């Protein structure tokens, strides 16, 4: 029995086990996979991983590399074509007829201040409004803008509220109650000009509104000259002689008063409200890439918690820097505390949004999908063109979180659409909570079930037992069989 026991395998030494295993495993017939072999050294019942040999590229790996390169190139082409299609399509298919100008008319004063003989010969106030403004204005808007007569709006306060809301009409032209009486008085006595009021919100969409306002100003200048000529002819018929020269005729019979509900004093801050979410979106991609380098395989939940904490801290300081930029300029608008809180909420939502793609689709396809939604957000959510005048397809931006991010930022900076700020906050928060729930569920399933089983199977398959240990194990098996009284084959 002592001779047989001397044939039993001995415990390998800690210092020289690695080199002997490495040299003897190269001729092992069990190595049929192209994966790198993990050589193990047994010490105190623990397996310590040793670095694998460098892998030489063979024909199989060159095929894999070429395939991956072709897939990446195809994704780049698809994303570039998607961006060109969305951006160019949004720029070419503008429909300005969706921009509706509303005309609100206050109840007009009567002609009781004029002599009865003259008042009897005058047309009704609404007829004067129609001939002196509505007809020329409808000619201007035909084929260019929409036009709606707001018969239910009879007070200036309601006109201001309607223009501030912006859902029904883009801007409101308010005709005050003394418009018709002032027109008649100017023709008869040469008194002050009548007035119209344009109520608009330049912060609603600064670029588009600036263009529309310039077009309205051009119309009004030509309109004032033409209506002055028409009224001068009517005044001659009423008076039986040419009217006397007065401010009414020199300045023009109609003056324009402009009320900008939410003016933009800094165009740089206006641009910041559009591009800040893009900066945070790119920061989210970089943050996820950085956090994915943090590994703690023996404590997977601690690994997830550390990644989450690092991502939060990075985004926290990133949003602080983004929010501080407008306040480095003079004459900024809005509240810094509100702006920072808003961009922090948006940044966390962007972080969860991007992380969701990486978790469920992997790094390559996840980054491709994240880039695709960035393009989609640029063309539909950040209002490169105003959404009301863009094709209906591009209005799917209403379902993306970035649209509400931009809208909420403009409400905080300029006060435009402030009544919808709670809606914007709820929409962004809903995206944040939804994406975070999907991340937690996906991370738990992927880590505890899929990844755990896959790593365990790979580890078992890559363990190489050196031939010397195999022979010693066979001798031990013989000794055990003989000791149990079994016959040798």
C-alpha positions as CSV (number, residue, x, y, z in Angstrom):
1,X,0.0,0.0,0.0
2,X,2.9,2.4,0.7
3,X,4.1,1.9,-2.9
4,X,0.7,2.6,-4.2
5,X,0.3,5.7,-2.0
6,X,3.6,7.0,-3.2
7,X,2.1,7.2,-6.7
8,X,-0.7,9.5,-5.5
9,X,-0.5,13.1,-6.9
10,X,1.3,15.7,-4.8
11,X,0.2,19.2,-4.1
12,X,2.0,21.5,-6.7
13,X,4.2,24.2,-5.4
14,X,3.0,27.8,-5.5
15,X,6.1,29.1,-7.2
16,X,6.6,26.8,-10.1
17,X,3.1,25.7,-11.0
18,X,2.4,28.4,-13.5
19,X,5.4,27.8,-15.8
20,X,5.0,24.0,-15.9
21,X,1.3,24.3,-16.6
22,X,2.0,26.9,-19.3
23,X,4.6,24.7,-21.1
24,X,2.6,21.5,-20.9
25,X,-0.8,22.9,-22.0
26,X,0.4,24.0,-25.4
27,X,0.1,20.4,-26.7
28,X,-3.2,19.7,-25.0
29,X,-5.8,18.3,-27.3
30,X,-8.6,19.9,-25.4
31,X,-7.8,23.4,-26.7
32,X,-10.2,23.6,-29.7
33,X,-11.6,27.1,-29.1
34,X,-10.1,30.4,-30.5
35,X,-10.8,32.1,-27.1
36,X,-7.7,32.9,-24.9
37,X,-7.0,30.1,-22.4
38,X,-7.0,31.1,-18.8
39,X,-4.2,29.3,-16.9
40,X,-4.9,28.7,-13.3
41,X,-2.6,27.9,-10.3
42,X,-4.1,26.1,-7.3
43,X,-3.1,27.6,-4.0
44,X,-4.9,27.0,-0.7
45,X,-8.0,25.8,-2.5
46,X,-8.3,29.1,-4.5
47,X,-7.9,29.6,-8.2
48,X,-5.8,32.7,-9.1
49,X,-6.1,33.9,-12.7
50,X,-2.9,34.4,-14.6
51,X,-2.7,36.6,-17.8
52,X,-3.2,34.7,-21.0
53,X,-0.8,34.5,-23.9
54,X,-0.9,37.2,-26.6
55,X,-3.3,36.2,-29.4
56,X,-2.0,36.1,-32.9
57,X,-4.4,37.1,-35.6
58,X,-5.4,34.3,-37.9
59,X,-7.7,34.1,-40.9
60,X,-10.8,33.5,-38.6
61,X,-10.1,36.6,-36.5
62,X,-9.5,38.8,-39.6
63,X,-12.9,37.7,-40.8
64,X,-14.4,38.7,-37.5
65,X,-12.6,42.1,-37.6
66,X,-13.7,42.7,-41.2
67,X,-17.3,41.9,-40.3
68,X,-17.3,44.2,-37.3
69,X,-15.8,47.0,-39.4
70,X,-18.4,46.6,-42.1
71,X,-21.2,46.7,-39.5
72,X,-19.8,49.8,-38.0
73,X,-19.5,51.5,-41.4
74,X,-23.0,50.6,-42.3
75,X,-24.3,52.1,-39.0
76,X,-22.4,55.3,-39.7
77,X,-23.9,55.5,-43.2
78,X,-27.4,54.9,-41.9
79,X,-27.1,57.5,-39.1
80,X,-25.7,60.1,-41.5
81,X,-28.5,59.4,-44.0
82,X,-31.1,59.6,-41.3
83,X,-29.7,63.0,-40.1
84,X,-29.6,64.4,-43.6
85,X,-33.2,63.2,-44.3
86,X,-34.6,64.7,-41.0
87,X,-32.7,67.9,-41.1
88,X,-33.1,68.7,-44.8
89,X,-36.7,67.6,-44.8
90,X,-37.5,69.8,-41.9
91,X,-35.9,72.8,-43.6
92,X,-37.5,72.3,-47.0
93,X,-41.1,71.5,-46.1
94,X,-42.0,74.5,-44.1
95,X,-45.7,75.3,-44.0
96,X,-46.1,78.8,-42.7
97,X,-49.9,78.7,-43.2
98,X,-50.0,76.9,-39.8
99,X,-48.9,80.1,-38.2
100,X,-52.3,81.6,-37.4
101,X,-52.8,85.3,-36.6
102,X,-55.9,86.1,-34.6
103,X,-57.8,89.4,-34.9
104,X,-59.7,90.4,-31.8
105,X,-62.1,93.4,-32.0
106,X,-63.4,95.2,-28.9
107,X,-67.0,96.4,-28.9
108,X,-66.8,99.7,-30.8
109,X,-68.0,103.0,-29.5
110,X,-70.9,104.7,-31.3
111,X,-70.9,108.0,-33.3
112,X,-72.7,110.0,-30.7
113,X,-69.9,112.6,-30.4
114,X,-70.5,113.6,-34.0
115,X,-73.3,115.7,-35.4
116,X,-76.4,113.7,-36.2
117,X,-76.4,114.6,-39.9
118,X,-72.8,113.4,-40.2
119,X,-73.3,110.2,-38.1
120,X,-76.3,109.2,-40.3
121,X,-74.0,109.2,-43.4
122,X,-71.3,107.1,-41.7
123,X,-71.0,103.3,-42.2
124,X,-71.2,101.0,-39.1
125,X,-68.0,100.7,-37.1
126,X,-67.5,97.0,-38.1
127,X,-67.7,98.1,-41.8
128,X,-65.0,100.7,-41.2
129,X,-62.8,98.1,-39.5
130,X,-63.4,95.6,-42.4
131,X,-62.5,98.1,-45.1
132,X,-59.6,99.8,-43.4
133,X,-57.8,96.7,-41.9
134,X,-59.4,93.3,-42.3
135,X,-59.5,93.3,-46.1
136,X,-55.9,94.4,-46.5
137,X,-54.7,92.1,-43.8
138,X,-56.5,89.1,-45.3
139,X,-54.8,89.9,-48.6
140,X,-51.4,89.9,-46.9
141,X,-52.0,86.6,-45.0
142,X,-53.6,84.7,-48.0
143,X,-51.3,81.8,-48.9
144,X,-48.7,83.0,-46.3
145,X,-50.2,82.8,-42.9
146,X,-53.4,81.6,-41.3
147,X,-56.1,84.1,-40.2
148,X,-58.8,83.7,-37.6
149,X,-61.4,86.3,-36.4
150,X,-61.6,85.9,-32.6
151,X,-65.3,86.7,-32.1
152,X,-65.2,85.3,-28.5
153,X,-62.3,87.6,-27.4
154,X,-63.8,91.0,-26.5
155,X,-61.3,92.3,-23.9
156,X,-57.6,93.2,-24.0
157,X,-56.8,91.0,-21.0
158,X,-58.3,87.9,-22.7
159,X,-56.4,88.8,-25.9
160,X,-53.2,89.0,-23.9
161,X,-53.9,85.6,-22.2
162,X,-54.7,84.0,-25.5
163,X,-51.5,85.2,-27.1
164,X,-49.5,84.1,-24.1
165,X,-51.0,80.7,-24.2
166,X,-50.0,80.3,-27.8
167,X,-52.0,77.1,-28.4
168,X,-54.8,78.5,-30.5
169,X,-53.1,81.4,-32.4
170,X,-49.5,82.5,-32.9
171,X,-50.1,86.2,-32.3
172,X,-53.1,88.5,-31.8
173,X,-53.9,91.8,-33.5
174,X,-56.0,93.8,-31.0
175,X,-58.4,96.5,-32.3
176,X,-59.4,98.8,-29.4
177,X,-62.9,100.1,-28.8
178,X,-62.2,103.6,-30.1
179,X,-60.7,102.5,-33.5
180,X,-63.7,103.3,-35.7
181,X,-64.6,106.6,-33.9
182,X,-60.9,107.7,-34.1
183,X,-60.8,107.0,-37.8
184,X,-64.0,109.0,-38.5
185,X,-62.7,111.9,-36.2
186,X,-59.4,112.0,-38.0
187,X,-61.2,112.3,-41.4
188,X,-63.4,115.1,-40.1
189,X,-61.2,117.0,-37.7
190,X,-57.7,115.7,-38.3
191,X,-57.3,114.4,-34.8
192,X,-54.8,111.7,-33.6
193,X,-54.3,108.5,-35.6
194,X,-56.2,105.3,-34.7
195,X,-54.1,102.5,-33.2
196,X,-53.8,98.8,-33.6
197,X,-51.9,96.5,-31.2
198,X,-49.8,93.5,-32.2
199,X,-49.5,91.1,-29.2
200,X,-46.8,88.5,-29.7
201,X,-44.2,86.4,-27.8
202,X,-40.7,86.6,-29.3
203,X,-39.4,84.0,-26.9
204,X,-41.8,81.4,-28.1
205,X,-39.4,80.7,-31.0
206,X,-37.0,83.6,-31.4
207,X,-35.7,82.9,-34.9
208,X,-39.1,82.2,-36.5
209,X,-40.9,85.0,-34.6
210,X,-38.3,87.5,-35.7
211,X,-38.9,86.6,-39.3
212,X,-42.7,86.8,-38.9
213,X,-42.5,90.1,-37.1
214,X,-40.4,91.6,-39.8
215,X,-42.9,90.4,-42.4
216,X,-45.7,92.0,-40.4
217,X,-43.8,95.3,-40.1
218,X,-43.2,95.4,-43.8
219,X,-46.9,94.8,-44.5
220,X,-48.0,97.5,-42.0
221,X,-45.8,100.2,-43.6
222,X,-47.3,99.7,-47.0
223,X,-50.8,99.2,-45.6
224,X,-50.6,102.5,-43.7
225,X,-49.8,104.4,-46.9
226,X,-52.6,102.7,-49.0
227,X,-55.3,103.1,-46.3
228,X,-54.3,106.8,-46.0
229,X,-54.9,107.4,-49.7
230,X,-58.3,105.6,-49.5
231,X,-59.4,107.5,-46.4
232,X,-58.4,110.9,-47.9
233,X,-60.8,110.2,-50.8
234,X,-63.6,109.4,-48.4
235,X,-62.9,112.5,-46.3
236,X,-63.2,114.6,-49.4
237,X,-66.6,113.2,-50.1
238,X,-67.8,113.8,-46.6
239,X,-66.4,117.3,-46.3
240,X,-66.9,118.4,-49.9
241,X,-63.3,119.5,-49.9
242,X,-59.8,118.2,-49.3
243,X,-59.1,117.6,-45.7
244,X,-56.7,119.9,-43.9
245,X,-53.1,118.8,-43.2
246,X,-52.8,117.3,-39.8
247,X,-50.9,114.7,-37.8
248,X,-53.6,112.2,-38.8
249,X,-52.6,112.4,-42.4
250,X,-48.9,113.1,-42.0
251,X,-48.1,110.3,-39.6
252,X,-50.7,108.0,-41.2
253,X,-54.3,107.2,-40.1
254,X,-53.3,104.1,-38.2
255,X,-50.4,103.6,-35.8
256,X,-49.1,100.3,-34.6
257,X,-48.4,99.5,-30.9
258,X,-46.3,96.4,-30.3
259,X,-46.5,94.4,-27.1
260,X,-43.8,91.7,-26.7
261,X,-45.0,89.5,-23.9
262,X,-41.6,87.8,-23.3
263,X,-38.8,89.6,-25.0
264,X,-35.4,88.0,-25.6
265,X,-32.6,90.5,-24.6
266,X,-29.7,88.1,-25.1
267,X,-29.6,85.9,-28.2
268,X,-26.8,83.9,-26.6
269,X,-29.1,82.8,-23.9
270,X,-31.7,81.9,-26.5
271,X,-29.2,79.7,-28.3
272,X,-28.2,78.2,-24.9
273,X,-31.7,77.0,-24.3
274,X,-31.6,75.0,-27.6
275,X,-28.1,73.4,-27.4
276,X,-27.7,72.7,-23.6
277,X,-29.7,69.5,-23.9
278,X,-27.3,68.4,-26.7
279,X,-24.3,69.0,-24.5
280,X,-25.9,67.0,-21.7
281,X,-26.8,64.2,-24.1
282,X,-23.2,63.9,-25.3
283,X,-22.1,64.1,-21.7
284,X,-24.4,61.2,-20.8
285,X,-22.8,59.1,-23.5
286,X,-19.3,59.9,-22.2
287,X,-20.4,59.3,-18.6
288,X,-21.9,55.9,-19.4
289,X,-18.7,54.9,-21.3
290,X,-16.6,56.0,-18.4
291,X,-18.7,54.3,-15.8
292,X,-18.7,51.0,-17.7
293,X,-14.9,50.8,-17.0
294,X,-15.6,50.4,-13.3
295,X,-15.4,46.7,-12.5
296,X,-16.0,44.8,-9.3
297,X,-16.9,41.3,-10.5
298,X,-17.0,39.7,-7.0
299,X,-19.6,42.2,-5.8
300,X,-21.9,42.9,-8.7
301,X,-24.4,45.0,-6.8
302,X,-21.7,47.1,-5.3
303,X,-20.4,47.6,-8.8
304,X,-23.7,48.8,-10.0
305,X,-24.0,51.2,-7.0
306,X,-20.6,52.7,-7.6
307,X,-21.3,53.2,-11.3
308,X,-24.6,54.9,-10.4
309,X,-22.9,57.2,-7.9
310,X,-20.0,58.1,-10.2
311,X,-22.5,58.9,-13.0
312,X,-24.6,61.0,-10.8
313,X,-21.7,63.0,-9.5
314,X,-20.3,63.6,-12.9
315,X,-23.7,64.7,-14.3
316,X,-24.2,66.9,-11.2
317,X,-21.1,69.0,-11.8
318,X,-21.7,68.9,-15.6
319,X,-25.1,70.5,-15.2
320,X,-23.7,73.0,-12.8
321,X,-21.2,74.1,-15.5
322,X,-23.9,74.2,-18.2
323,X,-26.3,76.2,-16.1
324,X,-23.6,78.7,-15.1
325,X,-22.8,79.7,-18.7
326,X,-25.6,82.2,-19.3
327,X,-24.9,83.9,-15.9
328,X,-21.4,84.6,-17.1
329,X,-22.9,87.1,-19.5
330,X,-24.5,90.5,-18.6
331,X,-28.2,91.1,-18.8
332,X,-29.2,87.5,-18.3
333,X,-32.8,86.4,-17.8
334,X,-34.4,84.0,-15.5
335,X,-33.4,82.4,-12.2
336,X,-30.1,80.6,-11.8
337,X,-31.5,78.2,-9.1
338,X,-34.4,77.2,-11.3
339,X,-32.2,76.8,-14.3
340,X,-29.7,74.6,-12.5
341,X,-32.5,72.4,-11.0
342,X,-34.0,72.1,-14.5
343,X,-30.8,71.1,-16.3
344,X,-30.0,68.7,-13.5
345,X,-33.4,67.0,-14.0
346,X,-32.8,66.9,-17.7
347,X,-29.2,65.7,-17.4
348,X,-30.3,62.7,-15.1
349,X,-33.0,61.9,-17.6
350,X,-30.6,61.9,-20.5
351,X,-28.2,59.7,-18.5
352,X,-30.9,57.1,-17.8
353,X,-32.1,57.3,-21.4
354,X,-28.7,56.6,-22.9
355,X,-27.8,54.0,-20.2
356,X,-31.0,52.1,-21.1
357,X,-29.8,51.6,-24.7
358,X,-26.3,50.5,-23.6
359,X,-27.7,48.0,-21.1
360,X,-30.2,46.3,-23.4
361,X,-28.4,46.5,-26.8
362,X,-24.7,46.5,-25.9
363,X,-22.1,49.2,-26.4
364,X,-22.0,49.3,-30.3
365,X,-25.7,49.1,-31.0
366,X,-26.6,51.0,-27.9
367,X,-24.4,53.9,-29.0
368,X,-25.9,53.7,-32.5
369,X,-29.4,54.0,-31.1
370,X,-28.4,56.8,-28.8
371,X,-27.0,58.7,-31.7
372,X,-30.1,58.1,-33.8
373,X,-32.3,59.6,-31.1
374,X,-29.9,62.5,-30.7
375,X,-30.4,63.3,-34.4
376,X,-34.1,62.8,-34.1
377,X,-34.2,65.2,-31.1
378,X,-32.2,67.8,-33.0
379,X,-34.6,67.9,-35.9
380,X,-37.9,67.6,-34.0
381,X,-37.4,68.6,-30.4
382,X,-35.0,71.5,-30.3
383,X,-37.2,73.5,-32.8
384,X,-34.7,74.0,-35.6
385,X,-37.9,75.1,-37.2
386,X,-41.0,75.9,-35.2
387,X,-43.0,72.7,-34.7
388,X,-46.3,74.2,-35.8
389,X,-44.9,75.0,-39.3
390,X,-43.1,71.7,-39.7
391,X,-44.5,68.6,-41.4
392,X,-46.6,66.3,-39.3
393,X,-44.0,63.6,-39.2
394,X,-41.6,65.9,-37.4
395,X,-44.1,66.6,-34.7
396,X,-43.3,63.2,-33.1
397,X,-40.9,65.4,-31.2
398,X,-43.8,66.0,-28.8
399,X,-43.2,62.5,-27.6
400,X,-39.5,62.9,-26.9
401,X,-38.1,64.3,-23.6
402,X,-35.8,66.8,-25.3
403,X,-38.8,68.8,-26.6
404,X,-40.0,69.3,-23.1
405,X,-36.4,70.1,-21.9
406,X,-36.1,72.9,-24.4
407,X,-39.7,74.2,-23.7
408,X,-39.1,74.2,-20.0
409,X,-35.8,76.0,-20.3
410,X,-37.4,78.8,-22.3
411,X,-40.1,79.0,-19.7
412,X,-37.5,79.5,-17.0
413,X,-35.3,81.9,-19.0
414,X,-37.9,84.1,-20.7
415,X,-41.2,83.2,-19.1
416,X,-42.6,82.0,-22.4
417,X,-45.1,79.1,-21.9
418,X,-44.7,79.3,-18.1
419,X,-48.2,77.9,-17.7
420,X,-46.8,74.6,-19.2
421,X,-43.7,74.3,-17.1
422,X,-45.3,71.7,-14.8
423,X,-46.3,69.7,-17.8
424,X,-42.7,69.8,-19.0
425,X,-41.4,68.8,-15.6
426,X,-43.8,65.9,-15.3
427,X,-42.9,64.7,-18.8
428,X,-39.1,64.8,-18.2
429,X,-39.6,63.1,-14.7
430,X,-41.8,60.4,-16.2
431,X,-39.0,59.6,-18.8
432,X,-36.5,59.5,-16.0
433,X,-38.5,57.2,-13.7
434,X,-39.4,54.9,-16.6
435,X,-35.9,54.6,-17.9
436,X,-34.5,54.1,-14.4
437,X,-37.0,51.3,-13.7
438,X,-36.0,49.5,-16.9
439,X,-32.3,49.9,-16.0
440,X,-32.8,48.4,-12.6
441,X,-34.8,45.5,-13.9
442,X,-32.5,44.9,-16.9
443,X,-29.3,45.1,-14.8
444,X,-30.6,42.6,-12.2
445,X,-31.7,40.1,-14.8
446,X,-28.6,40.5,-17.0
447,X,-26.2,40.4,-14.1
448,X,-27.7,37.7,-11.9
449,X,-29.0,35.4,-14.6
450,X,-27.5,35.8,-18.0
451,X,-24.1,37.3,-17.3
452,X,-23.6,35.1,-14.2
453,X,-24.3,31.8,-16.0
454,X,-22.3,32.8,-19.1
455,X,-19.2,33.7,-17.1
456,X,-19.5,30.6,-15.0
457,X,-19.7,28.4,-18.1
458,X,-16.8,30.1,-19.8
459,X,-14.7,29.8,-16.7
460,X,-15.3,26.1,-16.4
461,X,-14.6,25.6,-20.1
462,X,-11.3,27.6,-20.0
463,X,-9.8,25.7,-17.0
464,X,-6.9,23.6,-18.3
465,X,-5.6,20.8,-16.2
466,X,-1.9,20.1,-17.1
467,X,-1.2,16.5,-18.4
468,X,1.0,15.7,-15.4
469,X,-1.9,16.3,-13.0
470,X,-4.2,14.2,-15.3
471,X,-1.8,11.3,-15.0
472,X,-1.5,11.6,-11.3
473,X,-5.3,11.7,-11.0
474,X,-5.5,8.5,-13.1
475,X,-3.1,6.7,-10.7
476,X,-5.2,7.9,-7.7
477,X,-8.2,6.4,-9.4
478,X,-6.4,3.0,-9.8
479,X,-5.3,3.1,-6.2
480,X,-8.9,3.7,-5.0
481,X,-10.2,0.9,-7.2
482,X,-7.6,-1.6,-5.9
483,X,-8.2,-0.5,-2.3
484,X,-11.9,-1.2,-2.8
485,X,-11.1,-4.7,-4.1
486,X,-12.1,-3.9,-7.7
487,X,-10.3,-5.8,-10.5
488,X,-8.1,-3.7,-12.9
489,X,-9.1,-3.8,-16.6
